[in-house]
Amino acid sequence: MYKIRLLIMLLLPVLLAAQSYKKLHQRATVIDTHNDFPNQSIEKNVSFDQSLKGITHSDLQRMKEGGMDVQVFSIWCDGSFGTGKGYARANRQIDSLYAWTARNKSAMMIARTPADLKKAVKQKKLAVMMGVEGGHMIEDKIEYLDALYERGVRYMTLTWNNSTSWASSAQDESKNTVANEKKGLTSLGAQIVKRMNELGMIVDLSHVGEQTFWDAIQISTKPVIASHSCVHQLCPVFRNLKDEQIKAIAKNGGVVHLNFFSGFIDSTFGKRNAAFLQAHKRERDSLQVINPEPYFTEEYLFARYPEEVKALRPPLSALLDHLDYIVKLVGVEHVGLGSDFDGISSAPQQLDDVTGLPLITKALLEKGYSKKDIRKILGENFMRVFIANSSK
């Protein structure tokens, strides 16, 4: 009997801690600002309301298991969808989101306003939001921007990896494939940012070149976001934000939402990943003939060799290092989560899919973050920006 009591006493703190983080996660409004499932649904011919474990990072049931309250779905296509294609591709994905929601009215709800979002959370429905990832999808037409807003889009990433005629991307600026005089926003780009402010569409600065970043943040009169970016100082890749950029977002009242991609979190991942790709060079070369985009090749090979890939992944603590860095640099009010699930080929250990999100809450508690601050990180920071952009 004594041994049993002793065992209970030893296990009690562990059990209470487990209940504490699960309860906190359940009660918090958990918001992820970037998930690429709509494009995955087309590529893999699947639907969000199917059971897709082992096929995608996300589905409706697993989002419920992961405690997700609000998901901003990325409306994305790559730069090959040019004039006459990008806008149509965006609307096809939006159509899918509306169809899934219509079939699952008791579990999902389109959220166009902060009031809609709060209503969905209160009714324990997944609040479905949309963000267009790549300004090329408006095909240089402000009327397309307006139309996407009317359909429910509430942020737009000014560029994806490809530049537009009016904004240069981080990839192009970093590779010097765009002339100095053409870096940043053109007069049309400035008009688009101003129109987004007027509409209440959040300006997203993930993926944009440094000059575009500084042009946009000087023009925007409302808080901006980086929907899925990490810290350049910790992992110096072109997609991550430098300290001065993070400070500027904070000064603007905005939020940096952390991307879960291993290559944006861990500076040593690139070498491990390169070795993996080299080991499968013949297969990789064949795939690149089909589609030259690196993300296509990596996604295929990662799915084909899961055990090899698992060893490449950084620990969950590496993601938390980026969060800690931003908190120390500019404060807890300016960081959130933008997983990029279903748009990435590798995430940290333990974050196998959306059901792993409560482990972030657990890790934050273990690091000593207060419940109040954790609630800010999990969703309240984004909510503040959404409200600020929605006010006329």
N, C-alpha and C positions, 0 to 999 in steps of 0.2 A: 504493500500500500504506500509506504514511504517513497519507494522508487517511482511509483506512478505520479504521486504528488510533485516530486522533484522534476520529473519530466514535463509535467503540465506547467510548472513555474518557469522552466527554461524555454518552453515553446510559446508561452503566452505573449511575450513582447513581439515575437515574429508574427503571430496570428493577428495581434492588434494592429501592427504596422501594415499588414496585408489588407485588412479591412479598411484602414484609414485611407490608403491611397486609392483603393477601389471606390470607396464612398466619395472621396473628393473628386475623382475623375467623373463619376456618375452625376454628381451635382453641378459640376462646372459646365459652362457652355463651351464645348469643344469644337473649334473651327479649324479646318484645313483649307488654306487658300489656293491650293493647286493640286488637281488630280486629273490625269489625262485619260480617264476611262472612255469618254465618248469616242475618241479616235481608235482606241483599242477595240471598242465594240464593232467598229467597221472592219478593222484589220483582221480580227479573229472571228468575226461573224457571231458575236455573242450579245446577250442582253443583260443589263444591270440587275434585273430581278431574277436572274438564274443563279444557281449555286456554281461558283467558278473557282473554288479553291484549287490551287495548283495550276490554274490557267492564267489568272490575273491577280493583281494585288487587292482588288476591290470587288465587292458586290453588295447588294442591299443588306443582306443578312449579316455579313461580316462587318459592315459599317455599324450596324446596331451592336454587335458584340464588342467592337472597339470603342463604344461610347461616343461615336461621332454624332454631333448635333447639327452642324452646318458644313456642307461641302461645296466649295466653289469648284465647279468642274471646268477644266480647261477646254476651250474650243480651239483646236490646233490643227494646222497642217503645215507641211514644210514649204520651202520657197519654190518648189516645182509647181505649186498651185498658184499660178500667176493670174493675170487679167482674164476674167471670164471663168475662173475656176475657184479662187480662194473664197469669195463671198458665198458661192453655192455650197462649197464644202462646209463652211461654218454653219450655214442654215440646215444642212443635212444633220449635223450633230445636235443642233438645238432641237430639231424635230424629234430626234431620238429621246432627248431628255424629257420633252413634253409627253411623249408616248409612254415612257416608263412611269412617269408621275401619274398620268391619267389611269394607268392600270393598277396603281398602288396608292390610291387616295388616302388610305388609312395609315400609310407608312411614310409618304413623301409629300412635299408641298413646294411649289416654286416660290421663292422669296425674292420679291422685287424691291422691297422697302425694309427698313429696320423693324417696322411694326409687323410685317409678314414674318420676318425671322423670329421675332419674339413669340409670335403666335404659334409657329411651327414647333418651337422648342417647348412651349407650354403644353402643346398637344402631343408631345413625344413623337413628333414626325421628323424625318430628315429634311432640313431646310435646304433646298436645291438652289444654288446660285451658279452664275456663269461668268467666266472671264475669257475674253478672246486673247490667245497667245500669238501675237504677231500682227502688226499693223498692215501687212500685205493683204490681209483678208478684207480690208475695206476698199482695196483697189483704187486708192487715191481719191475716193469719193466721200465727202463729208455726209452726204445723204445716206450712204451705207452705214456709216457710224451711227447716225440717228436711228436707222431702221433696226440695227442690232440692239441698241439701247431699248427700243420699244419691245423687242422680243425678250428682254430680261437681262441682257449682258450688263454687268456692273463694274467690270474693269477691263482695260485693254493694255496688254504688254506692247509698248510702242514698236518694238521689233522682236522677231525671233532671231536666230543666228544669221539670217539673211537680212541685209539692209533693205529699206524701201526707198522710193524716190525722194522721200522727205525726212528720213531719219537713218543714221548709221548705227549698225549693230556692234556689240562688243567683239564678236568674232572677226568681223571685217576690220574694225579699227585696230585690233590687236595684231592682225596679220598684215596690216598696212595694205589691204586690198582696196582701200578707198582713199582718194586724194585728200590732203589736209584741208583744202578749201571746201570739200564736200562733206566733211565730218560734222556731226551735230544735226540740228533741226533746220530745215529750210523754212521759208515763210509759210508754206502749206503746213509743215509740221507744227509751227507755232499756232496756226489757226486750229489745228486738230486738238492740241492740248487745251487751248482756251475753250473749244466747244465741249470737250469732255468735262471740264469744270462746270460749264453751264448746264449740261445734262445731268450731272451727278454721277458720271462714270469715273471711277478711280483711275488715276494714272499709275500704271505699273512700270517700274524701271528695271526689272530683271531683264537680262539679255541685251540691254542697250549699251552702246559705246559710251566712253567717258564724256566725250563732248556732248553727245545727245543727253546724257544724264544731267550735266550742268545746265544745258539750255532749258531742259524741261522743268527742272526743279526751280529755276529762276522765274519761269513763266507761270507755273501752277500756283493758283491762289488757294488751293485746298490740299489737305494732307495726301501724300503719295504712299505707295507701298513698293516693296520688292517682294513679289508674290512667292518666289522660290530661289533664293540666293543665300550664299554663306560668306565667310570672312576671308578676304584675300591675304591678310597677315598670317593666318594659320594654314591656308592652302592657296598658294598663289597661282590660280588659274584665271583665265580671262573672264569667266562668268561670275567670279566672286567680287565683293565690294571692298574697296579700300577704306581705310579709317576715315578719311575726309568725306567720303560719300556717305558712310554710316552716320557720321555727325550731322551731315546736311539733312538726311532723312529725319533724324531726331529733331533737329531745329525746325523743320517743316511740320512736325507733329505726326510724322508717318511711322511706319513699322516695317522692319525687315523680317520676312518669314523664311525660316530655315529650310533649305532643300535637303532631302535625305540621301542624295546620290553620293556614293562612296568617294567618287572622284572629286567632289567639291568639298568633302569633309576632311579627307586624309591625304596629305601631301605625298605619302609613300605609295598610295594605291596605284598611281599611274604606272610605276615600274612593275608592280606585280601584275597589273592588267596587261601591260605590253608583253610580258613574258608569257602569259596565258595565250594571248593572240598569236604570238610567234610560234607557240607550240602547235597551233591549229592554222598555220599560215596557208596551207593548200586549200583548206575548206573556206577560209576567210577570203582568199583571192577569188574563188568561184562565186561566193556570195556578192562580192563587190561588183561583179559583172552584171548581176541582177539589179542591184541597187547600190550606188556608190556612197550613200549616206552612212557614216560610221555607226550611228545609232541602230540602224537596221541589222548590220553585221553582228554587233555586240549582243543585241537582244536575242538573236537567233542562237549564237554560240553559248550564251549564258544559260539559255533554256535547255540546250542540248547536253551541257556538262555541269549539272548543278552541284555535284560534290566538289569539283575543282573550284568552282566559283565561290562556294561557301568559305573556303579557306582564304579567299582574297579580301573578304569583307572586314572593315575596321570594327572595333568594339563600339557599343552604344555610347560609351563615355566620350568618344571623339566628337559626336554630334553635340553633346552637352558642353564640350569645350568651346564650341562656337557660340552657343547661347550665353555661357558665362562671360565670354569676351565682350559681346555686345552689351550685356548688362553692366559690366564694369566700365565700358567706354561711354555709354550714353543713358543707361538706366533701363529698368525692367519694363518700362512702358513702351519700349520700341522694338520688341522682339516677339515673334510668334512662330507658327508652324505652317510650312508650305511644302508638303512632303514630296510632290512630284511623283507619287505612286502611279503606276501604270504608264509612266513616261520615262522611267529609269530602269537600268539593267541590274543595279546593285545598290542595296541599302545596308546600313550597319547591322551587325549581329543583333538578333532578337526582333528586329523590325522586318519580319518576313512578309507581312501584309498589314492591312489596316487594323487587324485585331491586336497588334502589338502596341498601339498608341498608349494604353494605360501604363505601360512600362516607362514611358517618358515621365508621366506624373510621379510614379514611384521613385525614379531616379532624382527628380527635382526635390522631392521630400527628403530623400537621403542626403542630398547635398546641402540641405538646410534652408531651402526656399520656403517662405511662409505660404500658407494656403491662399492668402490674398494675392500674393505675387504670382502664384501658380495659375490662379484663375485668370489673371491678366494675360499671361503667356498663352494659355490654352485657347483664349477666344476674346476676352474683353478688349484687348488692344485693337484687334481688327474691328470689333463692333464700334469702337470710338471713331475710327477712321471712316467707316461706312456711314455712320450718323452725320459726321462732319461733311462728307461729300453729298449726302442726300439733302441737306438743308439748302434752300434757295436763297 
